[in-house]
Each structure stands twice: as C-alpha cells, then as structure tokens.
Amino acid sequence: MNKIYYLASCDTCRKIIKSLPNSNKLEFHDIRQNPITEKELEEMHALSGSYEALFSRKAQLYKSLDLKNKTLSEADYKMYLLQHYTFLSRPVFIIDGKIYIGNNQKNIAEVIKVLS
C-alpha cells in the first residue's frame, strides 16, 4: 500500500495533500496521532539509505536541544526520530517502493506525477 506520513496540524502538509491527484490511492498516517514504529522507520531507512535523510533540522526541538552543535550519528538520528514525531522531515511518501522525503517543490512535483 502506498502511504503518506504527515502531520494533520501542519499547514504545509495540508496544502500538499489538497494538491494531490488520486489521493485515495494513499494510506494516510498522521504521525502525531499514530507515532511511527521502529518497523516503519526501518522501512523508510531501507528506502532512503540513512536516518539523517529523514531527519528535520527545522524542528523546534532541534534548536531547543541545541543539536546543531552536536555531532549526531545514524544511531542518534534514529533515536530522535523514534522519540518525537517533530524530527521527521514531512511529508514522507512511500509510493510503489520509492520514498519521497520532505516538501521541496521538486519532490512534490515527482509525487504528483507518480500519482497521476
């Protein structure tokens, strides 16, 4: 099943979801209401190649924990991703065995193309 990991309270996520064609082809997973499991994170890691690729440096917790001044390992990224939903770079789409991470225009354009 094709899936989107998103945050329902995120305006950017809501705007992106509205723009998607055939969104009925996606299983929606609100990461605040239903935190990602280690198994789901492992699947994302297998597709993306790293936990760092899934990690958001825009998260307020990233700043408040002063993580920018720390050297983080892959194990650290995994721990933070499992610890709090805000560390996941959103939205994350898994469509036909391919992962699309984040909300940059190129990424969203590719998602729209594969869903069309």
C-alpha positions, 0 to 999 in steps of 0.5 A: 500500500502506498502511504503518506506520513504527515502531520494533520496540524501542519499547514504545509502538509495540508496544502500538499495533500489538497494538491494531490491527484488520486489521493485515495490511492494513499494510506494516510498516517498522521504521525502525531496521532499514530507515532511511527514504529521502529518497523516503519522507520526501518522501512523508510531507512531501507528506502532512503539509505540513512536516518539523517535523510529523514531527519528535520533540522527545522524542528523546534526541538532541534534548536531547543536541544541545541543539536546543531552543535552536536555531532549526531550519528545514524544511531542518534538520528534514529533515536530522535526520530523514534522519540518525537514525531517533530524530527521527521522531515514531512511529508514522507511518501512511500509510493510503489517502493520509492520514498519521497522525503520532505516538501521541496517543490521538486519532490512534490512535483515527482509525487504528483506525477507518480500519482497521476 
